Structure formats: C-alpha cells, structure tokens
Amino acid sequence: MELNGPNRTFSPWKRRRPEYKGSHLITRHSFFEEFDRDIYANMDLDIDTKRAALKVSASVVSLVSLTGGKPFFMGSGTIIESEEVDGTHLSTILTSASLLRSTPESDALPGDIKIDVYLSEGKFLEGQVFSYDFHYNIAAIRIKTELALPSATLRILDDSISAVPSAISESFQLRPHSDVFNLCPGDMVVAVGRYFEKPNDLMSAPGKFSLDCIKFDCKELFRTNCQISKCGIGGPLVNRYGEVIGVNFYDSLCTPFLPINIVVKCLEHFKIYGRFCRPWLGMEMTNLHAGSLGILDKIKQKFPNISKGVLVEEVIEGSPAECSGICSGDVIIQCGNKDVRSFLEFYGMMLEQTGEFVELVVVRETSGQRLQITVTANETRPDKFYRWPLPEKREVCVGCIR
C-alpha cells in the first residue's frame, strides 16, 4: 500500500494523510518547515524514535542569533552542563558556530551579536557566547537561571570494529550504562532539534549511521542518512537510548555530525588552556574496517594478526605525515606504545598531543614491514582551518522570533 506519491511505502504509524496543494505535498511533519515538505521520513515516527527524542528533549533548546536587532541565523543546541555559581545556576549549551558566523570566510564575531535562547517550555532567555571554534564549527553558549536545568547525557563513541572473519560474531553494541557506545554502520540514530517559532516544537529525524563519504572539508565528520531542516543545525545526534553522541550539521542529502568525543576534548582543553586544540598531520584516515575488500585482503595475507587500526588513505605533500615517512596505504596500529583500535581513538590521542612529537607504529602492506615512525602533531594554522559553507539565507519574520 502506498501514499499518494511515487514509491512511498505505507507506514503503520501514520495518523493522517498528507494534504496536496497543486503538485506540492504540504505536511506538518516533525520539522515543520515548508522547504522540508518532501521529507517523508520524518512524517511518521516509530516508538523507538520517539523514546530516544523524548529522553533528551528537556535539554534541547532553540537558538537565534541577532545583529542590529535582526535575526541572521537560527539553530538548535543541547544543554550539556549546569553548575551553581553564587546562588545562580549557569548552564552551558553546545551548538554550531554557524550561529555566530555571518560569512563562511569570517573568523570573528559580529560586535553587536546577541543570542536568544528558547527552552523546551518556550521560555526566553538571553545567552552569552562562552567559547567558539570556527575550525570544528562548534560553540558554547551560557545562560543563567534561578533553577537548575536538565543536562543531556553524553556518550563517548567507540568506532572500533574488527576486520577479521573470526570476530564477525562478536556483540559490538554495548549497554547504555557502559562508559562508551559502540557505533556500527546501520545502527539507528536520531537527529533532534527545536523549532525557533512558538510553540518551539521538538523536532526529530530518524536515520542510520553510514560509512559513506561526505564532501565537507572537516574530515573528522561522520555521517547519517537523517534528513533535517536547517534550524536543526547544532542540535544533538542521539543513539537509541537518547544519549548525545554528536553535533548535527546540515547537508541537503544527509546529516554530517561531529562525534562527541572530539567536542568534549576540545571544550576540556579550552577550559584548561583558554584555547582549542587543533592537530594537523596532513593525512586523510579512516577505520581499517572501512577499507575496500581488496585492501583488507592484502593486509590480512601479510599481517594475519592485524584486525583493527587506522588506514591512511591520502598523505598531503609537504605535511608532517609525509616528512615523517608515512605513506598512503599504511595502517597505524600503535601510538605512544598504546594500541590504536579506531580512528576516533587515534584522533583523541592527537588532540592530547598537539604540538608534540608522537611515536607511531605502522604496517606497510606494499613491503610487508612493521615500521616505527616519529611524526609531529602540528597545530593547525588559521589559513588551514576547515571551511564550513553556510546554508542559503532565508527570510525570517522578526515578529515571529519573540
């Protein structure tokens, strides 16, 4: 049974049929925006999606930035921390730095920027910019309240999966009370946000984690096939338990997200040193299990005991990686005498050792060698910051914001 459209499968969760106006489908689905009227996936939410979204809903806020009294960007955010200071509760909201950037080339805040924050019940508060990083496109906004606000549960990701056949039957999914959450391709995830107009409805878009490549400059981004609206930028990506595992960004075909592992380490570094850590090795990497079958076959033949690691896909000319002797096709298996199981684990080590010499052990399929290599984890210069294209601007009724 199909909806009144091509190849639209009937959903058992359907409560009302879409309305047609001419040749366009008009629907009040979970993201409510007219330019999202063709996102069928968000029209009917199953119970698992609802449960995951509701688990984090009290911590999800709507954000609108203004300059000259006029809004120029709106997005979503997540309350990740709340503390009491001199009798006042101070909450930190994690979001996208796109909220603060007027142009993709700008690396400075507008002088008169203001942040409007709308809580889950629609209450309005003024936010203050606490920290931001245009390289990773993340920002922290702070608000003051009389009562403590609920903070979301953050769950560090483990993206390690064994590439050897004997491990196929392993149970990768850890329980929600574990310290980490093992994310595998095909796992259910939910992108969550909050709409910027009253009644500030909760928004959710279900999807699955994917290994497909994405076109953004930021190579640390992961991808889901969730389809969100632009006001969902900066909102949380949650697992089936409603735990925050990443920050959402916008693309017309998918939802890229920055894993919470990187966000947490960056914010911790900022609190200690007053700046963000941005390592640059000059190579593109992926998990070993994400390599092509041909590459995995060659590595297995020469290194039968290697089942996890980081595959070097490309080395940039003149980079620290090239100068150290790392080659495309190498597999990084150790860093500072610690085994490297996955990309996120390795990148976390680099975040902690930015600006230092790092000892690596790599295996080279072309020669069958196991090599010790010293590489410098350079700090990324401003001219090498990732570029984050802003979504096309849209007209917003100023009277609808407050």
SEFIRO-804085 format. One record per residue (C-alpha): residue number from 1; x, y, z. Coordinates in steps of 0.5 Angstrom, whole numbers, m for minus. Example, Ala and Ser with C-alpha at 12.3 -4.5 7.8 and 13.67 -1.06 7.14 Angstrom:
<sites>
@lotor=1&east=25&north=m9&up=16
@lotor=2&east=27&north=m2&up=14
</sites>
This chain:
<sites>
@lotor=1&east=0&north=0&up=0
@lotor=2&east=3&north=7&up=m2
@lotor=3&east=2&north=14&up=0
@lotor=4&east=m1&north=19&up=m6
@lotor=5&east=6&north=19&up=m9
@lotor=6&east=12&north=15&up=m12
@lotor=7&east=15&north=9&up=m8
@lotor=8&east=12&north=12&up=m2
@lotor=9&east=11&north=6&up=3
@lotor=10&east=5&north=6&up=8
@lotor=11&east=7&north=7&up=15
@lotor=12&east=4&north=3&up=21
@lotor=13&east=5&north=9&up=25
@lotor=14&east=1&north=14&up=20
@lotor=15&east=m4&north=18&up=24
@lotor=16&east=m6&north=23&up=18
@lotor=17&east=m5&north=23&up=11
@lotor=18&east=m1&north=29&up=7
@lotor=19&east=m5&north=34&up=4
@lotor=20&east=m4&north=37&up=m3
@lotor=21&east=m4&north=44&up=m6
@lotor=22&east=m3&north=43&up=m13
@lotor=23&east=3&north=39&up=m14
@lotor=24&east=7&north=40&up=m8
@lotor=25&east=6&north=36&up=m1
@lotor=26&east=4&north=40&up=5
@lotor=27&east=5&north=37&up=11
@lotor=28&east=6&north=38&up=19
@lotor=29&east=12&north=33&up=20
@lotor=30&east=17&north=34&up=25
@lotor=31&east=21&north=39&up=22
@lotor=32&east=15&north=44&up=20
@lotor=33&east=19&north=48&up=15
@lotor=34&east=16&north=49&up=8
@lotor=35&east=22&north=48&up=5
@lotor=36&east=22&north=41&up=8
@lotor=37&east=15&north=39&up=6
@lotor=38&east=18&north=33&up=2
@lotor=39&east=22&north=30&up=8
@lotor=40&east=17&north=24&up=8
@lotor=41&east=22&north=20&up=13
@lotor=42&east=20&north=25&up=19
@lotor=43&east=13&north=25&up=18
@lotor=44&east=11&north=18&up=22
@lotor=45&east=16&north=17&up=28
@lotor=46&east=16&north=10&up=31
@lotor=47&east=16&north=9&up=38
@lotor=48&east=24&north=8&up=39
@lotor=49&east=25&north=15&up=35
@lotor=50&east=20&north=18&up=40
@lotor=51&east=23&north=15&up=46
@lotor=52&east=30&north=17&up=44
@lotor=53&east=28&north=24&up=43
@lotor=54&east=24&north=25&up=49
@lotor=55&east=30&north=22&up=53
@lotor=56&east=34&north=29&up=51
@lotor=57&east=28&north=33&up=50
@lotor=58&east=28&north=37&up=56
@lotor=59&east=36&north=39&up=55
@lotor=60&east=34&north=41&up=47
@lotor=61&east=34&north=49&up=46
@lotor=62&east=32&north=53&up=40
@lotor=63&east=38&north=59&up=39
@lotor=64&east=37&north=65&up=35
@lotor=65&east=43&north=70&up=33
@lotor=66&east=42&north=77&up=32
@lotor=67&east=46&north=83&up=30
@lotor=68&east=43&north=90&up=29
@lotor=69&east=37&north=88&up=32
@lotor=70&east=35&north=83&up=26
@lotor=71&east=36&north=75&up=26
@lotor=72&east=41&north=73&up=22
@lotor=73&east=42&north=65&up=24
@lotor=74&east=38&north=60&up=28
@lotor=75&east=39&north=53&up=30
@lotor=76&east=39&north=48&up=36
@lotor=77&east=43&north=47&up=42
@lotor=78&east=44&north=42&up=48
@lotor=79&east=45&north=44&up=55
@lotor=80&east=51&north=39&up=57
@lotor=81&east=53&north=42&up=63
@lotor=82&east=50&north=46&up=69
@lotor=83&east=53&north=49&up=76
@lotor=84&east=51&north=53&up=81
@lotor=85&east=55&north=60&up=82
@lotor=86&east=54&north=65&up=88
@lotor=87&east=47&north=62&up=88
@lotor=88&east=45&north=63&up=81
@lotor=89&east=45&north=57&up=76
@lotor=90&east=50&north=57&up=70
@lotor=91&east=48&north=52&up=64
@lotor=92&east=53&north=51&up=58
@lotor=93&east=49&north=50&up=51
@lotor=94&east=53&north=46&up=46
@lotor=95&east=51&north=48&up=39
@lotor=96&east=54&north=50&up=32
@lotor=97&east=59&north=56&up=31
@lotor=98&east=55&north=58&up=25
@lotor=99&east=50&north=61&up=29
@lotor=100&east=56&north=66&up=30
@lotor=101&east=59&north=67&up=23
@lotor=102&east=56&north=72&up=18
@lotor=103&east=60&north=69&up=12
@lotor=104&east=64&north=63&up=11
@lotor=105&east=70&north=67&up=11
@lotor=106&east=69&north=71&up=17
@lotor=107&east=73&north=69&up=23
@lotor=108&east=71&north=74&up=28
@lotor=109&east=64&north=75&up=32
@lotor=110&east=60&north=81&up=30
@lotor=111&east=61&north=86&up=35
@lotor=112&east=54&north=87&up=37
@lotor=113&east=52&north=80&up=37
@lotor=114&east=46&north=77&up=41
@lotor=115&east=44&north=70&up=43
@lotor=116&east=36&north=69&up=44
@lotor=117&east=35&north=62&up=47
@lotor=118&east=28&north=59&up=48
@lotor=119&east=28&north=53&up=53
@lotor=120&east=23&north=47&up=52
@lotor=121&east=17&north=50&up=55
@lotor=122&east=18&north=56&up=51
@lotor=123&east=21&north=61&up=56
@lotor=124&east=26&north=66&up=53
@lotor=125&east=33&north=68&up=56
@lotor=126&east=39&north=72&up=54
@lotor=127&east=45&north=68&up=52
@lotor=128&east=52&north=70&up=53
@lotor=129&east=58&north=67&up=48
@lotor=130&east=63&north=63&up=52
@lotor=131&east=67&north=60&up=47
@lotor=132&east=67&north=58&up=40
@lotor=133&east=72&north=55&up=35
@lotor=134&east=71&north=56&up=27
@lotor=135&east=75&north=50&up=25
@lotor=136&east=71&north=45&up=28
@lotor=137&east=65&north=49&up=28
@lotor=138&east=63&north=49&up=35
@lotor=139&east=61&north=54&up=40
@lotor=140&east=59&north=54&up=48
@lotor=141&east=53&north=59&up=50
@lotor=142&east=52&north=60&up=57
@lotor=143&east=45&north=62&up=60
@lotor=144&east=43&north=64&up=68
@lotor=145&east=37&north=61&up=71
@lotor=146&east=34&north=61&up=78
@lotor=147&east=33&north=54&up=78
@lotor=148&east=38&north=48&up=75
@lotor=149&east=36&north=46&up=68
@lotor=150&east=37&north=39&up=66
@lotor=151&east=43&north=37&up=62
@lotor=152&east=44&north=32&up=57
@lotor=153&east=47&north=25&up=58
@lotor=154&east=54&north=25&up=53
@lotor=155&east=56&north=18&up=51
@lotor=156&east=63&north=17&up=48
@lotor=157&east=63&north=13&up=42
@lotor=158&east=68&north=7&up=40
@lotor=159&east=68&north=6&up=33
@lotor=160&east=73&north=0&up=33
@lotor=161&east=70&north=m6&up=29
@lotor=162&east=75&north=m12&up=28
@lotor=163&east=76&north=m13&up=21
@lotor=164&east=78&north=m21&up=21
@lotor=165&east=73&north=m26&up=20
@lotor=166&east=73&north=m29&up=27
@lotor=167&east=71&north=m23&up=30
@lotor=168&east=64&north=m23&up=26
@lotor=169&east=60&north=m26&up=31
@lotor=170&east=62&north=m21&up=37
@lotor=171&east=57&north=m17&up=40
@lotor=172&east=59&north=m10&up=39
@lotor=173&east=53&north=m6&up=42
@lotor=174&east=55&north=m4&up=49
@lotor=175&east=49&north=m3&up=54
@lotor=176&east=47&north=4&up=56
@lotor=177&east=50&north=4&up=62
@lotor=178&east=57&north=3&up=59
@lotor=179&east=63&north=8&up=59
@lotor=180&east=63&north=8&up=51
@lotor=181&east=58&north=7&up=46
@lotor=182&east=60&north=2&up=40
@lotor=183&east=57&north=5&up=34
@lotor=184&east=57&north=1&up=28
@lotor=185&east=54&north=2&up=21
@lotor=186&east=47&north=1&up=20
@lotor=187&east=46&north=3&up=28
@lotor=188&east=39&north=7&up=29
@lotor=189&east=41&north=14&up=31
@lotor=190&east=36&north=20&up=31
@lotor=191&east=38&north=28&up=30
@lotor=192&east=34&north=32&up=35
@lotor=193&east=33&north=40&up=35
@lotor=194&east=28&north=45&up=37
@lotor=195&east=24&north=50&up=32
@lotor=196&east=25&north=57&up=33
@lotor=197&east=18&north=60&up=33
@lotor=198&east=13&north=59&up=38
@lotor=199&east=11&north=54&up=41
@lotor=200&east=18&north=52&up=40
@lotor=201&east=16&north=44&up=38
@lotor=202&east=21&north=39&up=39
@lotor=203&east=24&north=36&up=32
@lotor=204&east=27&north=29&up=31
@lotor=205&east=29&north=26&up=24
@lotor=206&east=31&north=18&up=25
@lotor=207&east=36&north=15&up=21
@lotor=208&east=42&north=10&up=21
@lotor=209&east=50&north=11&up=22
@lotor=210&east=53&north=11&up=15
@lotor=211&east=60&north=10&up=12
@lotor=212&east=59&north=14&up=6
@lotor=213&east=64&north=20&up=5
@lotor=214&east=62&north=27&up=6
@lotor=215&east=64&north=33&up=2
@lotor=216&east=66&north=38&up=8
@lotor=217&east=73&north=40&up=9
@lotor=218&east=72&north=37&up=16
@lotor=219&east=75&north=30&up=15
@lotor=220&east=73&north=28&up=23
@lotor=221&east=66&north=29&up=21
@lotor=222&east=62&north=22&up=21
@lotor=223&east=55&north=21&up=17
@lotor=224&east=48&north=19&up=18
@lotor=225&east=42&north=19&up=13
@lotor=226&east=38&north=23&up=17
@lotor=227&east=34&north=29&up=14
@lotor=228&east=34&north=35&up=18
@lotor=229&east=32&north=42&up=17
@lotor=230&east=37&north=48&up=17
@lotor=231&east=34&north=50&up=24
@lotor=232&east=37&north=43&up=27
@lotor=233&east=44&north=45&up=26
@lotor=234&east=48&north=45&up=32
@lotor=235&east=43&north=40&up=35
@lotor=236&east=44&north=33&up=38
@lotor=237&east=45&north=27&up=35
@lotor=238&east=43&north=21&up=40
@lotor=239&east=43&north=14&up=40
@lotor=240&east=37&north=9&up=41
@lotor=241&east=38&north=11&up=49
@lotor=242&east=37&north=18&up=48
@lotor=243&east=45&north=20&up=49
@lotor=244&east=48&north=25&up=46
@lotor=245&east=54&north=22&up=41
@lotor=246&east=55&north=28&up=36
@lotor=247&east=53&north=35&up=34
@lotor=248&east=49&north=36&up=28
@lotor=249&east=51&north=40&up=21
@lotor=250&east=47&north=41&up=15
@lotor=251&east=47&north=38&up=8
@lotor=252&east=42&north=37&up=3
@lotor=253&east=43&north=30&up=2
@lotor=254&east=45&north=27&up=9
@lotor=255&east=47&north=30&up=16
@lotor=256&east=54&north=30&up=18
@lotor=257&east=56&north=30&up=25
@lotor=258&east=62&north=32&up=29
@lotor=259&east=63&north=26&up=34
@lotor=260&east=62&north=28&up=42
@lotor=261&east=69&north=25&up=43
@lotor=262&east=72&north=31&up=39
@lotor=263&east=68&north=36&up=42
@lotor=264&east=69&north=34&up=49
@lotor=265&east=76&north=34&up=49
@lotor=266&east=76&north=41&up=45
@lotor=267&east=72&north=44&up=51
@lotor=268&east=76&north=41&up=56
@lotor=269&east=82&north=44&up=53
@lotor=270&east=79&north=51&up=53
@lotor=271&east=77&north=51&up=60
@lotor=272&east=84&north=49&up=62
@lotor=273&east=88&north=53&up=57
@lotor=274&east=84&north=58&up=54
@lotor=275&east=84&north=56&up=47
@lotor=276&east=82&north=50&up=43
@lotor=277&east=87&north=44&up=41
@lotor=278&east=87&north=43&up=33
@lotor=279&east=92&north=38&up=31
@lotor=280&east=95&north=37&up=24
@lotor=281&east=98&north=31&up=21
@lotor=282&east=97&north=32&up=14
@lotor=283&east=93&north=26&up=12
@lotor=284&east=86&north=23&up=11
@lotor=285&east=85&north=17&up=15
@lotor=286&east=79&north=12&up=16
@lotor=287&east=78&north=6&up=20
@lotor=288&east=81&north=0&up=18
@lotor=289&east=75&north=m4&up=17
@lotor=290&east=72&north=2&up=13
@lotor=291&east=78&north=0&up=7
@lotor=292&east=76&north=m4&up=1
@lotor=293&east=76&north=m11&up=1
@lotor=294&east=82&north=m11&up=m4
@lotor=295&east=86&north=m7&up=1
@lotor=296&east=83&north=m12&up=7
@lotor=297&east=85&north=m18&up=3
@lotor=298&east=92&north=m16&up=2
@lotor=299&east=93&north=m13&up=9
@lotor=300&east=90&north=m20&up=12
@lotor=301&east=95&north=m24&up=8
@lotor=302&east=101&north=m20&up=10
@lotor=303&east=99&north=m19&up=17
@lotor=304&east=94&north=m24&up=19
@lotor=305&east=94&north=m22&up=27
@lotor=306&east=92&north=m14&up=25
@lotor=307&east=85&north=m13&up=26
@lotor=308&east=84&north=m6&up=28
@lotor=309&east=88&north=0&up=26
@lotor=310&east=87&north=7&up=22
@lotor=311&east=88&north=6&up=15
@lotor=312&east=92&north=12&up=12
@lotor=313&east=88&north=14&up=5
@lotor=314&east=92&north=20&up=3
@lotor=315&east=98&north=24&up=5
@lotor=316&east=99&north=31&up=3
@lotor=317&east=105&north=34&up=0
@lotor=318&east=110&north=37&up=5
@lotor=319&east=106&north=35&up=11
@lotor=320&east=108&north=33&up=18
@lotor=321&east=106&north=26&up=16
@lotor=322&east=110&north=26&up=9
@lotor=323&east=116&north=29&up=12
@lotor=324&east=116&north=23&up=17
@lotor=325&east=115&north=18&up=12
@lotor=326&east=108&north=16&up=13
@lotor=327&east=105&north=13&up=6
@lotor=328&east=98&north=12&up=3
@lotor=329&east=96&north=5&up=5
@lotor=330&east=100&north=5&up=12
@lotor=331&east=96&north=2&up=18
@lotor=332&east=97&north=6&up=24
@lotor=333&east=97&north=0&up=30
@lotor=334&east=100&north=4&up=36
@lotor=335&east=101&north=11&up=38
@lotor=336&east=106&north=12&up=44
@lotor=337&east=106&north=5&up=46
@lotor=338&east=99&north=4&up=46
@lotor=339&east=95&north=0&up=41
@lotor=340&east=91&north=4&up=36
@lotor=341&east=84&north=1&up=35
@lotor=342&east=80&north=6&up=31
@lotor=343&east=80&north=13&up=28
@lotor=344&east=77&north=17&up=34
@lotor=345&east=81&north=13&up=39
@lotor=346&east=87&north=16&up=35
@lotor=347&east=85&north=23&up=34
@lotor=348&east=84&north=23&up=41
@lotor=349&east=91&north=22&up=42
@lotor=350&east=93&north=27&up=37
@lotor=351&east=88&north=32&up=41
@lotor=352&east=92&north=31&up=47
@lotor=353&east=99&north=31&up=44
@lotor=354&east=98&north=37&up=39
@lotor=355&east=105&north=41&up=38
@lotor=356&east=109&north=35&up=41
@lotor=357&east=113&north=29&up=37
@lotor=358&east=109&north=23&up=37
@lotor=359&east=112&north=16&up=36
@lotor=360&east=108&north=11&up=32
@lotor=361&east=108&north=4&up=29
@lotor=362&east=105&north=3&up=22
@lotor=363&east=105&north=m3&up=18
@lotor=364&east=106&north=m3&up=11
@lotor=365&east=102&north=m7&up=6
@lotor=366&east=107&north=m6&up=0
@lotor=367&east=113&north=m8&up=3
@lotor=368&east=110&north=m13&up=9
@lotor=369&east=114&north=m8&up=14
@lotor=370&east=113&north=m6&up=21
@lotor=371&east=116&north=1&up=22
@lotor=372&east=117&north=6&up=28
@lotor=373&east=116&north=13&up=26
@lotor=374&east=116&north=19&up=29
@lotor=375&east=111&north=25&up=27
@lotor=376&east=110&north=32&up=29
@lotor=377&east=103&north=33&up=31
@lotor=378&east=103&north=41&up=29
@lotor=379&east=98&north=46&up=31
@lotor=380&east=93&north=48&up=25
@lotor=381&east=94&north=55&up=23
@lotor=382&east=89&north=59&up=21
@lotor=383&east=90&north=59&up=14
@lotor=384&east=89&north=51&up=14
@lotor=385&east=82&north=52&up=18
@lotor=386&east=76&north=48&up=15
@lotor=387&east=71&north=52&up=11
@lotor=388&east=64&north=51&up=13
@lotor=389&east=59&north=53&up=8
@lotor=390&east=53&north=57&up=11
@lotor=391&east=46&north=55&up=9
@lotor=392&east=43&north=59&up=4
@lotor=393&east=39&north=65&up=8
@lotor=394&east=32&north=65&up=8
@lotor=395&east=27&north=71&up=10
@lotor=396&east=25&north=71&up=17
@lotor=397&east=19&north=75&up=20
@lotor=398&east=22&north=79&up=26
@lotor=399&east=16&north=79&up=30
@lotor=400&east=16&north=71&up=30
@lotor=401&east=22&north=71&up=34
@lotor=402&east=20&north=74&up=40
</sites>
